[in-house]
Amino acid sequence: MADVVLRDVRKSFGSADVIKGVDLEARHGEFVVFVGPSGCGKSTLLRMICGLEKITSGQLLISDENMSEVEASDRGTAMVFQSYALYPHMTVRDNMSFGLRMAKTPQTVVEERVRRAAEILQITHLLDRKPKDMSGGQRQRVAIGRAIVREPKVFLFDEPLSNLDAELRVQMRVELSKLHNEIGATMIYVTHDQVEAMTMADKIVVLRDGLVEQIGSPLDLYTSPDNRFVAGFIGSPQMNFLKGQIVEVAQGAARVSVPDAPDHLLGIPLRADVSVAAGQQVTVGIRPEHFLGTPGGPGLEVSIDVVENLGGIAYAYGRTVASQDVILKAESETPPQSGMSVTASIKDEYCHLFDGNGQTLSMPAGALRTREAAA
């Protein structure tokens, strides 16, 4: 069982603490994605698992064995880098087999592993080509094939799709997901692109400043973020944040006023373990798709600045009367126009509530229904 367990793992470069105590677990066969902004420590954490960076303190276990001081070559991991790192003078066959040949693996085993990996990645017809004769997507497949032939316990991916164009990134996301389903190996994947994280992961680890902000399934993080950072980072376009004030608390819910929608008090269910009071300043979070967008009646008055029509869907970017930025999901066939003013009604049951420190106070009823429906 190729489980990967990190226990209070830390990394310092001199006096600079980069990883500040990370505890997490990747179970055998899971596709785990590390996601976060640039400089949050996700690539450093991956390199520590691989053995390319030494662990300052803490423990790394792979298959219940302490690998904290073990050489990279003996950890049973294989890394796929952002750059393809292929030998330009070698054919695809030679690039994929190079590591095995250096390890004195029998030729028959080398040939069989290369053949099987090429079939999985659909690059059999490329085995005699050199990297200069291939596209970026084909080169990335070769880099992944080089990892597959090693038959590692754990695959590690460090932003492998960032050098590809948009169409190829979508295609390779699908290919990597299919590869994971076929091989069934433990995979840990680093990206700054939360769309990649949402579409590929069994489990997402959200990092910020060397610390884990939240760990969970994509749907858990989307519907029930632990704090404002996670709520804003997960989701595209990101969640809207509006200033609000608690008017009253009763029966496990808060009645919240938003200055931009004075005619409508929001009823937001609270988490059982939080304590709030009337008069408290809060932040209301609502995703673009959770506005009703129906003109007329109580709601949020929004002056539209820009409309992005993506064909099947449209997003309108605007500002409220109090100059708060708002993104609305709109009908792509009849979207609002720039310069228009619209009244966006709010779906209370999908609203999130955050305190002054950015911690989540709410348990949106709509989020619970979404999760139950997915289950």
VMD Tcl script that draws the C-alpha trace (Angstrom):
set ca {
  {0.00 0.00 0.00}
  {1.71 3.19 -1.21}
  {0.39 5.63 1.37}
  {2.27 8.92 1.77}
  {2.12 10.48 5.24}
  {3.67 13.78 6.34}
  {3.93 14.47 10.07}
  {4.77 18.02 11.17}
  {7.09 18.43 8.18}
  {9.09 21.66 8.13}
  {11.61 23.25 5.80}
  {13.86 26.21 6.42}
  {16.42 27.93 4.24}
  {18.61 29.65 6.79}
  {16.33 31.84 8.90}
  {13.49 31.67 6.36}
  {10.76 29.18 7.23}
  {9.20 27.95 3.99}
  {7.18 24.94 5.18}
  {5.86 25.61 8.68}
  {4.53 22.29 9.91}
  {2.49 20.26 7.44}
  {0.43 17.20 8.35}
  {-1.31 15.35 5.56}
  {-1.98 11.92 4.15}
  {-2.30 10.58 0.60}
  {-3.88 7.14 0.63}
  {-2.92 4.42 -1.83}
  {-4.45 5.11 -5.22}
  {-5.52 8.67 -4.43}
  {-4.98 11.59 -6.79}
  {-3.95 14.39 -4.42}
  {-3.44 17.95 -5.67}
  {-1.42 20.63 -3.89}
  {-2.80 24.02 -4.88}
  {-2.09 27.55 -3.80}
  {-0.65 30.89 -4.95}
  {2.96 31.32 -6.07}
  {5.39 31.08 -3.16}
  {3.07 29.08 -0.89}
  {5.50 26.14 -0.71}
  {3.70 23.53 -2.81}
  {6.64 22.70 -5.12}
  {9.06 22.67 -2.17}
  {6.78 20.20 -0.39}
  {6.70 17.98 -3.48}
  {10.50 18.08 -3.79}
  {10.79 17.05 -0.13}
  {8.61 14.02 -0.80}
  {10.77 13.14 -3.80}
  {14.03 13.66 -1.92}
  {15.32 16.60 -3.94}
  {15.04 18.82 -0.84}
  {16.05 17.74 2.66}
  {13.44 17.83 5.40}
  {14.46 20.20 8.19}
  {12.26 18.42 10.73}
  {9.31 16.07 10.84}
  {8.67 12.69 9.24}
  {7.87 11.45 5.75}
  {6.42 7.94 5.54}
  {5.91 6.04 2.29}
  {4.25 2.64 2.63}
  {4.75 2.92 6.43}
  {8.54 3.32 6.02}
  {10.33 6.43 7.27}
  {11.86 8.00 4.15}
  {12.96 11.28 5.74}
  {16.68 10.53 5.34}
  {16.50 8.05 2.44}
  {18.13 8.94 -0.89}
  {15.77 10.09 -3.65}
  {16.59 7.08 -5.83}
  {15.50 4.66 -3.09}
  {12.13 6.21 -2.18}
  {10.08 4.55 -4.90}
  {8.91 7.85 -6.37}
  {9.05 9.25 -9.90}
  {8.88 12.96 -10.72}
  {7.43 14.61 -13.83}
  {8.73 18.18 -14.07}
  {7.31 21.36 -15.54}
  {10.01 21.26 -18.23}
  {10.06 18.02 -20.20}
  {13.81 17.50 -19.55}
  {14.22 15.09 -22.48}
  {17.60 14.29 -23.99}
  {17.44 15.97 -27.43}
  {19.86 13.53 -29.10}
  {17.92 10.44 -27.99}
  {14.81 8.88 -29.45}
  {11.62 8.55 -27.43}
  {12.46 4.89 -26.81}
  {15.90 5.79 -25.46}
  {14.58 8.66 -23.34}
  {11.98 6.43 -21.71}
  {14.40 3.57 -21.08}
  {17.43 5.60 -19.99}
  {16.87 5.28 -16.24}
  {16.23 1.55 -16.47}
  {19.36 1.01 -18.54}
  {21.46 2.96 -16.05}
  {20.06 0.69 -13.31}
  {21.23 -2.38 -15.31}
  {17.68 -3.63 -15.80}
  {17.52 -6.68 -18.11}
  {16.88 -5.67 -21.73}
  {13.76 -7.81 -22.06}
  {12.23 -6.06 -19.02}
  {13.18 -2.65 -20.41}
  {11.55 -3.36 -23.76}
  {8.37 -4.70 -22.19}
  {7.97 -1.72 -19.85}
  {8.60 0.80 -22.65}
  {6.13 -0.99 -24.91}
  {3.43 -1.06 -22.22}
  {3.92 2.58 -21.24}
  {3.83 3.66 -24.90}
  {0.56 1.80 -25.40}
  {-0.99 3.42 -22.31}
  {0.04 6.90 -23.49}
  {-0.72 6.19 -27.17}
  {2.78 7.13 -28.33}
  {3.87 3.80 -29.82}
  {4.18 5.43 -33.24}
  {6.59 8.02 -31.78}
  {9.14 5.65 -30.26}
  {11.75 6.26 -32.96}
  {11.34 10.04 -33.12}
  {13.47 12.62 -31.35}
  {12.03 15.40 -29.18}
  {12.52 18.10 -31.83}
  {10.12 16.24 -34.11}
  {7.24 16.26 -31.61}
  {4.67 18.70 -30.25}
  {4.62 19.94 -26.65}
  {1.83 17.55 -25.71}
  {3.71 14.60 -27.19}
  {6.88 15.54 -25.31}
  {4.94 15.72 -22.07}
  {3.58 12.23 -22.72}
  {7.14 11.00 -23.15}
  {8.14 12.60 -19.84}
  {5.21 10.84 -18.16}
  {6.17 7.58 -19.90}
  {9.68 7.88 -18.49}
  {8.10 7.91 -15.03}
  {5.72 5.02 -15.76}
  {8.47 2.60 -16.86}
  {10.09 2.92 -13.43}
  {6.92 1.45 -11.88}
  {7.14 3.74 -8.84}
  {5.02 3.56 -5.73}
  {4.18 7.25 -6.03}
  {3.97 9.57 -9.06}
  {4.85 13.23 -8.42}
  {3.85 15.96 -10.91}
  {5.25 19.49 -10.63}
  {3.00 21.75 -12.77}
  {3.43 19.47 -15.81}
  {0.86 21.26 -18.00}
  {1.89 24.88 -17.52}
  {3.97 24.95 -20.73}
  {1.09 23.76 -22.91}
  {-1.49 25.88 -24.70}
  {-5.07 26.01 -23.42}
  {-6.46 23.28 -25.70}
  {-3.62 20.87 -24.91}
  {-3.97 21.52 -21.17}
  {-7.60 20.43 -21.29}
  {-6.70 17.35 -23.32}
  {-3.82 16.40 -21.02}
  {-6.01 16.84 -17.92}
  {-8.30 14.19 -19.32}
  {-5.37 11.95 -20.27}
  {-3.83 12.17 -16.80}
  {-7.15 11.33 -15.16}
  {-7.54 8.31 -17.46}
  {-3.94 7.29 -16.68}
  {-4.64 7.43 -12.96}
  {-7.75 5.30 -13.37}
  {-5.83 2.73 -15.44}
  {-2.70 2.48 -13.30}
  {-4.34 3.01 -9.91}
  {-1.14 4.40 -8.39}
  {-0.83 7.14 -5.79}
  {-0.36 10.48 -7.55}
  {0.53 13.86 -6.04}
  {0.17 16.82 -8.35}
  {1.22 20.45 -7.88}
  {-0.53 23.31 -9.65}
  {-1.45 26.97 -9.14}
  {-4.46 26.44 -11.42}
  {-7.49 25.71 -9.26}
  {-9.44 24.49 -12.34}
  {-6.90 21.66 -12.71}
  {-7.28 20.92 -9.02}
  {-11.09 20.84 -9.15}
  {-11.29 18.64 -12.24}
  {-8.59 16.08 -11.46}
  {-8.28 15.61 -7.70}
  {-9.73 13.08 -5.31}
  {-8.35 15.28 -2.54}
  {-7.15 18.89 -2.63}
  {-4.60 20.37 -0.23}
  {-4.85 24.18 -0.19}
  {-1.59 25.82 0.90}
  {-0.74 29.39 1.87}
  {2.56 30.71 3.26}
  {3.85 27.22 4.04}
  {0.75 26.13 5.95}
  {-2.23 23.94 5.05}
  {-5.43 25.99 4.96}
  {-7.80 23.09 4.23}
  {-7.83 19.51 2.96}
  {-10.85 17.91 1.36}
  {-12.61 16.78 -1.79}
  {-13.15 19.38 -4.53}
  {-16.86 19.61 -3.69}
  {-16.19 19.97 0.05}
  {-13.82 22.88 -0.54}
  {-16.21 24.51 -2.98}
  {-19.35 24.23 -0.88}
  {-17.91 24.41 2.66}
  {-14.64 26.39 2.74}
  {-13.07 26.78 6.18}
  {-12.10 30.39 5.62}
  {-12.29 33.31 3.25}
  {-8.96 32.48 1.59}
  {-10.12 29.02 0.51}
  {-13.52 30.39 -0.52}
  {-11.87 32.98 -2.77}
  {-9.21 30.68 -4.18}
  {-11.43 27.74 -5.08}
  {-13.92 28.53 -7.82}
  {-13.71 30.35 -11.15}
  {-14.73 33.13 -11.26}
  {-14.05 33.58 -7.57}
  {-16.63 34.10 -4.85}
  {-18.04 37.59 -4.32}
  {-17.43 39.20 -0.92}
  {-19.82 41.85 0.42}
  {-19.69 43.84 3.64}
  {-22.49 42.98 6.06}
  {-23.76 43.28 9.62}
  {-25.60 40.78 11.79}
  {-29.01 42.14 12.75}
  {-30.22 39.22 14.90}
  {-29.42 35.61 15.73}
  {-32.20 33.07 16.23}
  {-32.76 29.33 15.80}
  {-29.26 28.62 14.56}
  {-29.27 31.27 11.86}
  {-28.12 34.84 11.46}
  {-30.14 37.61 9.86}
  {-27.66 39.76 7.98}
  {-28.05 43.13 6.32}
  {-25.98 44.14 3.31}
  {-25.75 47.91 2.69}
  {-26.14 47.39 -1.07}
  {-29.43 45.50 -0.58}
  {-31.17 47.31 2.32}
  {-34.60 45.86 1.49}
  {-33.50 42.24 1.92}
  {-32.22 40.61 5.13}
  {-30.25 37.45 4.40}
  {-31.02 34.36 6.48}
  {-27.78 32.37 6.78}
  {-27.52 29.10 8.81}
  {-24.64 29.11 11.31}
  {-22.16 26.42 12.24}
  {-22.94 24.83 15.59}
  {-19.56 25.71 17.10}
  {-19.54 29.47 16.42}
  {-20.70 32.38 18.54}
  {-21.94 35.61 16.97}
  {-23.95 38.59 18.15}
  {-26.20 41.27 16.75}
  {-24.22 44.27 15.52}
  {-21.19 42.20 14.55}
  {-19.47 43.21 11.30}
  {-19.13 40.27 8.90}
  {-18.39 39.45 5.27}
  {-21.03 37.75 3.12}
  {-19.73 35.43 0.41}
  {-21.79 34.42 -2.60}
  {-20.72 32.72 -5.79}
  {-21.62 34.21 -9.21}
  {-24.04 31.37 -9.98}
  {-26.02 31.93 -6.78}
  {-27.56 35.24 -7.81}
  {-31.04 34.90 -9.28}
  {-30.36 37.85 -11.59}
  {-34.04 38.68 -12.03}
  {-34.72 42.40 -12.63}
  {-37.09 44.07 -10.20}
  {-37.88 43.32 -6.59}
  {-35.47 43.39 -3.62}
  {-31.86 42.62 -4.32}
  {-28.45 43.97 -5.13}
  {-28.25 46.91 -7.51}
  {-25.32 46.32 -9.85}
  {-23.97 48.60 -12.57}
  {-22.48 46.38 -15.28}
  {-19.00 47.31 -16.55}
  {-17.94 44.29 -18.64}
  {-19.67 41.14 -19.93}
  {-17.73 38.02 -20.85}
  {-19.82 35.80 -23.13}
  {-18.22 32.36 -23.30}
  {-20.86 30.83 -25.58}
  {-22.69 28.49 -23.24}
  {-22.35 30.82 -20.29}
  {-21.77 34.53 -19.61}
  {-20.34 36.45 -16.68}
  {-21.13 40.10 -15.95}
  {-18.62 42.17 -13.98}
  {-19.93 45.25 -12.22}
  {-20.05 47.40 -9.11}
  {-22.68 47.99 -6.46}
  {-23.93 51.36 -5.22}
  {-21.31 51.14 -2.44}
  {-18.58 50.45 -5.07}
  {-18.14 46.79 -4.18}
  {-17.02 44.58 -7.07}
  {-19.51 41.87 -8.06}
  {-19.48 39.05 -10.63}
  {-22.82 37.64 -11.82}
  {-23.52 34.54 -13.86}
  {-25.88 35.51 -16.68}
  {-27.84 33.89 -19.48}
  {-25.53 33.67 -22.48}
  {-28.37 34.18 -24.96}
  {-29.65 37.38 -23.33}
  {-26.80 38.73 -21.19}
  {-26.89 42.24 -19.71}
  {-25.02 44.91 -21.62}
  {-22.18 47.14 -20.45}
  {-23.57 50.28 -18.81}
  {-26.82 48.60 -17.71}
  {-28.03 48.48 -14.13}
  {-29.56 45.22 -12.92}
  {-31.08 44.00 -9.69}
  {-29.55 40.69 -8.63}
  {-31.61 38.77 -6.08}
  {-29.58 36.65 -3.68}
  {-30.14 32.97 -2.87}
  {-29.86 33.16 0.92}
  {-29.40 29.42 1.41}
  {-26.16 29.46 -0.60}
  {-24.57 32.43 1.19}
  {-21.41 32.10 3.27}
  {-20.52 34.17 6.30}
  {-17.01 35.09 7.48}
  {-15.86 36.90 10.63}
  {-13.25 39.67 10.83}
  {-10.42 37.10 10.79}
  {-11.77 35.43 7.66}
  {-12.98 32.29 9.45}
  {-16.22 30.67 8.28}
  {-19.27 31.14 10.51}
  {-21.90 29.56 8.27}
  {-23.10 26.17 7.10}
  {-25.06 27.02 3.94}
  {-28.14 24.82 3.57}
  {-27.80 24.98 -0.21}
  {-24.23 23.73 0.04}
  {-25.37 20.73 2.08}
  {-28.02 19.87 -0.52}
  {-25.45 20.13 -3.29}
  {-23.12 17.75 -1.47}
  {-25.90 15.28 -0.68}
  {-27.02 15.28 -4.32}
  {-23.45 14.56 -5.48}
  {-23.14 11.70 -3.01}
}
mol new
graphics top color blue
foreach p $ca { graphics top sphere $p radius 0.5 }
foreach p [lrange $ca 0 end-1] q [lrange $ca 1 end] { graphics top cylinder $p $q radius 0.2 }
display resetview
